[in-house]
Amino acid sequence: MTEGDDVDLGGLLRVEGGQALATLTRFLGDLQLAEDALHDAVVVALERWPIEGVPRNPAGWLTVTGRNKARDRLRREGLRAAKEEAAVRHLDDGDVGPEQSDDVLRLMFTCCHPALAPEARVALALRTLGGLRTDEIARAFLVPEATMAQRIVRAKKKIAVAKIPYRVPPDHELPARLPAVLAVVYAIFTEGYRATSGSTLVRVELCDEAIRLARLLTDLLPDEPEVTGLLALLLLTDARRSTRVDAQGDLVLLADQDRLAWSAPMIAEGAGLVEVALRRSAGNPGVYALQAAIAACHATSPSHDATDWAEIDRLYRHLEVRHPSPVVRLNRAVAVAEVDGPSAALAVVDQLEGLDRYHLWHATRADFLVRLDRRDEAGDAFRAALACQPSEPERRFLQRRLDTLLNVPRSTPYVGGSTTVDVVDPP
């Protein structure tokens, strides 16, 4: 055991619980039974870990405890189903340790089975592997929580009814599954990189878990350019982690971050992987390779002003062709503002639809309106961004920008700095 006084138990249980759930699913052969077993284990962990300390292998501890709880529950309930009887036999004979990484891959590919509705695959994987709450997933996908809850429930039922196998698919089935699997890893990282709610901007445990999963996928598919591109993207983005908030936990914009404090080893590895991904793409890079190339432009530039914004704009235009998402266009608008000015960028942003619930759309509009000295409209955009209930660091940031805007006399040019929260976000 290790001391648990300064450990974020919630974050630890979220990540380690995903690994434990994957192994428990292998033992029990049923996702719902595995979730029940993990829940029982987490209850015990929350009682014991603050007193006894965190075990050296938290996922293994949760797996063993969950296995024991599942055995007790199934025997207590009289083995009402054949699958439960088989599960108990497996629980008695199983080994929890050696296949843990394979278990995570199995569960990830199970959640992304093509028999499931496309909109449910990523949501289910985020719920099981990422440990995200339903409301967090709903916010990430800009849909009501009730809608997201229904998607997840339907997906679980489909897995059980269709008897979807718990395994990494054979090579010939991988192409159909891979896009959803990559989207899962990306979404886990995105929630860690910019939390959709809560008191902190960065959820370190989710960023680390996403990078770990991306490395597992590169081990499984070392020659797949989009897998390489995804790992490169995560590394290049995460390299800035320590500079994205200050000592008080307040947001620091990309333009103001201390680039000397960025992780040089992660940037070097990520930039090398970008070259590999682009070379293997044979002139037709995918969405992750393109985003990684954009991230490399930022990560390798010596300053914000020296950034090759024209190249970033060009890469975003290619990305729009591959993935014509409004969020991709929103991110391109940031580059357009640097290349062609805020008026041209605002024209791009105002053509976008479906982002009324997305605080960064309103924040980006506010930035461009401020630069154009359209203060009343900028104030309305700030208020709209705040109404979207962003995370606490982003709320403080936007409120300060709004307060500054309101307190500057009309006769004085407003120089408040960019209000654009960042330039890296999921498509």
VOGU-3710 file (C-alpha; in Angstrom, 3 decimals, decimal comma):
1> mtegddvdlg> 0,000/0,000/0,000  1,054/3,611/-0,584  -0,129/6,688/1,236  -3,413/8,062/-0,094  -3,645/11,443/1,639  -2,760/13,510/-1,449  -4,180/11,131/-4,049  -7,152/12,126/-6,199  -9,178/9,011/-5,472  -11,923/9,970/-7,891
11> gllrveggqa> -9,511/10,358/-10,788  -7,563/7,262/-9,801  -10,680/5,116/-9,563  -11,919/6,436/-12,893  -8,821/5,278/-14,785  -7,963/2,157/-12,802  -11,625/1,220/-12,777  -11,665/1,142/-16,576  -8,840/-1,374/-16,598  -10,490/-3,436/-13,864
21> latltrflgd> -13,832/-3,383/-15,694  -12,166/-4,730/-18,822  -10,700/-7,688/-16,944  -13,908/-8,338/-15,011  -15,773/-8,398/-18,315  -13,408/-11,106/-19,533  -14,081/-13,138/-16,384  -17,830/-12,672/-16,281  -18,583/-12,563/-20,005  -21,223/-9,907/-19,369
31> lqlaedalhd> -20,695/-6,136/-19,252  -23,531/-5,411/-16,834  -22,379/-8,072/-14,365  -18,867/-6,654/-14,600  -20,112/-3,112/-13,927  -22,016/-4,324/-10,860  -18,903/-6,097/-9,574  -16,741/-3,026/-10,142  -19,268/-0,835/-8,350  -19,091/-3,108/-5,301
41> avvvalerwp> -15,284/-2,973/-5,403  -15,231/0,821/-5,665  -17,478/1,097/-2,603  -14,961/-0,974/-0,631  -12,056/1,072/-2,024  -13,634/4,355/-0,945  -14,015/2,941/2,565  -10,558/1,401/2,890  -8,075/3,326/0,731  -8,291/6,617/2,671
51> iegvprnpag> -7,391/4,659/5,818  -5,081/1,912/4,572  -3,543/3,755/1,618  -3,787/3,137/-2,120  -2,573/-0,336/-3,187  0,478/-0,529/-5,430  -1,638/-2,056/-8,208  -5,031/-0,323/-7,905  -6,537/-1,973/-11,006  -5,474/-5,415/-9,796
61> wltvtgrnka> -6,903/-4,713/-6,341  -10,219/-3,595/-7,842  -10,291/-6,639/-10,096  -9,661/-9,127/-7,283  -12,150/-7,398/-4,968  -14,731/-7,150/-7,750  -14,211/-10,807/-8,643  -14,798/-11,825/-5,030  -17,874/-9,608/-4,764  -19,256/-11,036/-8,006
71> rdrlrreglr> -18,706/-14,602/-6,796  -20,477/-13,859/-3,529  -23,363/-12,089/-5,240  -23,918/-14,789/-7,854  -23,851/-17,597/-5,310  -26,097/-15,667/-2,963  -28,628/-15,167/-5,758  -28,681/-18,882/-6,533  -27,056/-18,881/-9,997  -30,296/-18,004/-11,696
81> aakeeaavrh> -28,815/-18,047/-15,199  -26,485/-20,349/-17,065  -24,168/-17,474/-17,945  -23,827/-16,692/-14,239  -22,933/-20,299/-13,455  -20,260/-20,208/-16,144  -19,035/-16,902/-14,788  -18,537/-18,307/-11,307  -16,528/-21,239/-12,685  -14,343/-18,782/-14,567
91> lddgdvgpeq> -14,002/-16,597/-11,481  -12,786/-19,572/-9,484  -10,148/-20,465/-12,073  -9,168/-17,111/-13,593  -5,949/-15,160/-13,296  -6,387/-11,384/-13,028  -2,971/-10,169/-14,093  -1,224/-11,040/-17,348  -3,845/-10,021/-19,903  -4,803/-6,631/-18,504
101> sddvlrlmft> -3,702/-4,568/-21,523  -5,339/-7,055/-23,886  -8,496/-6,809/-21,796  -8,672/-3,058/-22,349  -8,338/-3,538/-26,099  -11,013/-6,249/-26,048  -13,488/-4,021/-24,232  -12,701/-1,057/-26,470  -13,345/-3,054/-29,633  -16,484/-4,590/-28,119
111> cchpalapea> -17,913/-1,153/-27,393  -17,111/-0,130/-30,978  -18,712/-3,128/-32,681  -20,419/-2,170/-35,983  -23,675/-3,749/-34,771  -24,032/-0,816/-32,372  -25,414/2,512/-33,522  -22,534/4,817/-34,555  -23,533/7,535/-32,091  -23,598/4,993/-29,241
121> rvalalrtlg> -20,194/3,360/-29,755  -18,001/6,196/-28,567  -20,412/7,103/-25,779  -20,405/3,578/-24,358  -16,627/3,320/-24,494  -16,232/6,673/-22,769  -18,596/5,496/-20,043  -16,878/2,149/-19,486  -13,206/2,731/-20,277  -12,912/6,454/-19,603
131> glrtdeiara> -15,114/6,422/-16,531  -16,858/9,600/-17,671  -20,256/10,426/-16,236  -23,212/10,537/-18,574  -23,574/14,303/-18,204  -19,889/14,777/-19,117  -20,301/12,688/-22,259  -23,477/14,577/-23,178  -21,685/17,912/-22,857  -18,811/16,666/-24,994
141> flvpeatmaq> -21,261/15,689/-27,762  -23,482/18,748/-27,323  -26,655/16,717/-26,672  -29,050/16,557/-23,687  -28,046/14,205/-20,876  -31,257/12,160/-21,228  -30,475/11,524/-24,897  -26,990/10,315/-24,062  -28,267/8,079/-21,254  -30,654/6,369/-23,655
151> rivrakkkia> -27,855/5,758/-26,158  -25,681/4,080/-23,552  -28,495/1,880/-22,214  -29,467/0,766/-25,714  -25,854/-0,057/-26,553  -25,450/-2,248/-23,460  -28,652/-4,112/-24,259  -27,533/-4,643/-27,845  -24,243/-6,192/-26,710  -26,112/-8,619/-24,450
161> vakipyrvpp> -28,921/-9,515/-26,863  -26,698/-9,839/-29,948  -24,050/-11,728/-27,949  -21,337/-9,483/-29,340  -18,012/-11,248/-28,685  -15,564/-9,781/-26,207  -12,357/-9,860/-28,243  -9,966/-7,935/-30,444  -11,292/-8,650/-33,946  -9,244/-10,483/-36,587
171> dhelparlpa> -7,244/-8,399/-39,037  -9,903/-8,342/-41,740  -12,443/-6,782/-39,330  -10,148/-4,096/-37,935  -10,782/-1,406/-40,601  -14,498/-1,279/-39,794  -13,851/-0,876/-36,069  -10,804/1,359/-36,063  -12,413/4,788/-36,651  -14,687/4,417/-33,624
181> vlavvyaift> -11,838/3,097/-31,468  -9,637/6,042/-32,394  -12,525/8,406/-31,682  -12,854/6,897/-28,197  -9,208/7,494/-27,359  -9,397/11,011/-28,762  -12,545/11,801/-26,788  -11,015/10,531/-23,537  -8,013/12,782/-24,117  -10,200/15,756/-25,007
191> egyratsgst> -12,145/15,481/-21,754  -8,827/15,367/-19,919  -7,283/18,200/-21,901  -10,283/20,505/-21,441  -12,723/19,255/-18,839  -16,330/20,027/-19,743  -17,166/20,779/-16,106  -15,621/20,997/-12,685  -13,037/23,111/-10,873  -9,970/22,181/-12,939
201> lvrvelcdea> -9,235/22,682/-16,609  -6,996/19,628/-17,045  -7,817/16,110/-15,834  -4,360/14,601/-15,875  -5,461/11,017/-15,336  -7,609/11,061/-18,480  -4,834/12,561/-20,615  -2,415/9,914/-19,380  -4,920/7,115/-19,959  -5,644/8,253/-23,509
211> irlarlltdl> -1,939/8,314/-24,341  -1,551/4,856/-22,814  -4,421/3,547/-24,943  -2,955/5,186/-28,055  0,347/3,422/-27,397  -1,491/0,108/-27,032  -3,089/0,690/-30,410  0,256/1,510/-32,028  1,603/-1,776/-30,666  -1,385/-3,564/-32,200
221> lpdepevtgl> -1,308/-1,663/-35,517  2,212/-0,252/-35,944  1,824/0,465/-39,661  -1,558/2,218/-39,548  -0,959/5,950/-40,262  -4,059/7,172/-38,436  -3,056/5,321/-35,263  0,400/6,892/-35,509  -1,198/10,268/-36,221  -3,429/10,021/-33,166
231> lalllltdar> -0,528/9,232/-30,849  1,433/12,135/-32,355  -1,504/14,489/-31,840  -1,930/13,525/-28,192  1,774/13,846/-27,421  2,143/17,229/-29,119  -0,935/18,588/-27,364  -0,123/17,145/-23,956  3,384/18,599/-24,167  1,801/21,957/-23,226
241> rstrvdaqgd> -0,054/20,597/-20,224  1,984/22,266/-17,448  1,623/25,740/-18,976  -2,110/25,793/-19,665  -3,026/27,053/-16,189  -1,108/29,247/-13,771  -0,340/28,637/-10,101  -3,871/29,741/-9,164  -5,459/27,337/-11,648  -6,437/30,120/-14,048
251> lvlladqdrl> -6,393/29,622/-17,791  -3,315/30,700/-19,758  -3,859/31,246/-23,472  -1,646/29,600/-26,058  -0,139/32,962/-26,985  0,895/33,569/-23,365  2,234/30,143/-22,464  5,917/29,664/-21,578  7,128/27,630/-24,511  10,405/26,851/-22,774
261> awsapmiaeg> 8,356/24,894/-20,231  6,739/22,696/-22,857  7,918/19,085/-22,838  10,731/18,893/-25,389  10,863/15,045/-25,378  7,131/14,769/-26,085  7,375/17,358/-28,866  10,335/15,561/-30,428  8,561/12,205/-30,322  5,300/13,668/-31,590
271> aglvevalrr> 6,924/15,581/-34,441  8,762/12,441/-35,528  5,521/10,474/-35,512  3,821/13,165/-37,616  6,430/12,675/-40,322  5,884/8,921/-40,198  2,092/9,256/-40,371  2,198/11,680/-43,311  4,694/9,540/-45,206  2,593/6,408/-44,733
281> sagnpgvyal> -0,554/8,285/-45,810  0,780/8,425/-49,382  -0,459/11,960/-49,994  -3,911/11,350/-48,501  -3,577/11,958/-44,733  -6,470/11,193/-42,419  -8,073/13,423/-39,812  -5,669/12,546/-37,001  -2,542/12,893/-39,113  -3,755/16,319/-40,279
291> qaaiaachat> -4,560/17,452/-36,747  -1,172/16,198/-35,611  0,479/18,256/-38,350  -1,417/21,318/-37,088  -0,347/20,579/-33,516  3,253/20,251/-34,708  3,087/23,742/-36,237  2,182/25,145/-32,827  4,523/22,950/-30,796  7,633/23,609/-32,880
301> spshdatdwa> 7,145/27,352/-33,357  9,448/29,499/-31,177  6,679/32,016/-30,470  3,034/32,745/-31,128  3,887/35,487/-33,613  6,303/33,227/-35,493  3,660/30,526/-35,963  3,015/29,621/-39,599  -0,676/30,509/-39,553  -0,973/30,263/-43,332
311> eidrlyrhle> 0,166/26,631/-43,154  -2,272/25,964/-40,306  -5,088/27,482/-42,378  -4,075/25,265/-45,319  -4,053/22,140/-43,130  -7,460/23,001/-41,667  -8,863/23,357/-45,186  -7,632/19,843/-45,955  -9,150/18,668/-42,680  -12,504/20,229/-43,604
321> vrhpspvvrl> -12,552/18,131/-46,772  -11,896/14,943/-44,788  -14,124/15,879/-41,860  -16,523/18,774/-42,603  -17,344/19,474/-38,971  -18,452/22,881/-37,644  -15,844/22,614/-34,881  -13,105/22,106/-37,489  -14,317/25,270/-39,236  -14,380/27,095/-35,904
331> nravavaevd> -10,759/26,173/-35,311  -9,843/27,241/-38,840  -11,417/30,621/-38,142  -8,716/31,232/-35,516  -6,071/30,791/-38,211  -8,092/32,944/-40,642  -8,084/35,753/-38,058  -4,294/35,656/-37,969  -3,912/35,508/-41,762  -6,782/37,643/-43,080
341> gpsaalavvd> -7,998/39,533/-40,003  -10,955/39,312/-37,608  -13,594/40,432/-40,104  -12,897/37,488/-42,408  -12,742/35,141/-39,424  -16,075/36,373/-38,052  -17,686/35,692/-41,416  -16,543/32,060/-41,130  -17,826/31,722/-37,574  -21,215/33,299/-38,263
351> qlegldryhl> -21,905/30,730/-40,990  -21,626/27,831/-38,554  -24,703/26,003/-37,296  -25,359/23,681/-34,390  -22,903/25,236/-31,928  -25,301/27,275/-29,789  -24,524/25,021/-26,797  -20,759/25,218/-27,349  -19,083/27,890/-25,244  -15,986/28,099/-27,454
361> whatradflv> -18,088/29,171/-30,427  -19,443/32,111/-28,433  -16,005/32,865/-26,948  -14,392/32,886/-30,372  -17,079/35,217/-31,728  -16,490/37,483/-28,744  -12,778/37,632/-29,543  -13,347/38,668/-33,139  -16,036/41,196/-32,183  -13,701/42,751/-29,616
371> rldrrdeagd> -10,991/43,131/-32,236  -13,521/44,848/-34,495  -14,538/47,164/-31,593  -18,139/45,917/-31,689  -18,342/45,952/-27,905  -22,059/45,497/-27,302  -22,126/42,405/-29,517  -18,938/41,130/-27,895  -20,511/41,504/-24,458  -23,536/39,498/-25,587
381> afraalacqp> -21,236/36,786/-26,943  -19,341/36,619/-23,645  -22,617/36,229/-21,752  -23,762/33,500/-24,125  -20,478/31,632/-23,552  -20,930/31,885/-19,795  -24,507/30,628/-20,108  -23,139/27,394/-21,608  -21,712/26,567/-18,147  -18,052/25,973/-19,031
391> seperrflqr> -15,564/24,608/-16,523  -14,704/26,871/-13,602  -11,306/28,042/-14,982  -12,903/28,942/-18,307  -15,793/30,673/-16,544  -13,374/32,851/-14,576  -11,421/33,629/-17,723  -14,496/34,654/-19,706  -15,920/36,663/-16,818  -12,670/38,619/-16,504
401> rldtllnvpr> -12,743/39,396/-20,218  -16,342/40,562/-19,969  -15,630/42,703/-16,895  -12,658/44,300/-18,626  -14,742/45,023/-21,695  -17,458/46,684/-19,627  -15,014/48,791/-17,612  -13,023/50,251/-20,525  -14,364/53,705/-21,527  -15,889/53,905/-24,994
411> stpyvggstt> -13,321/56,501/-26,006  -10,440/54,154/-25,164  -9,423/51,355/-27,547  -9,945/47,999/-25,873  -6,767/45,927/-25,733  -7,773/42,893/-23,736  -5,811/40,177/-25,438  -7,266/37,310/-27,354  -10,416/35,805/-25,873  -10,049/32,675/-27,922
421> vdvvdpp> -9,684/29,959/-25,314  -7,469/27,687/-27,408  -6,925/26,399/-30,907  -6,967/22,661/-30,332  -10,292/20,924/-29,918  -12,046/17,809/-31,189  -13,698/17,807/-34,595
//
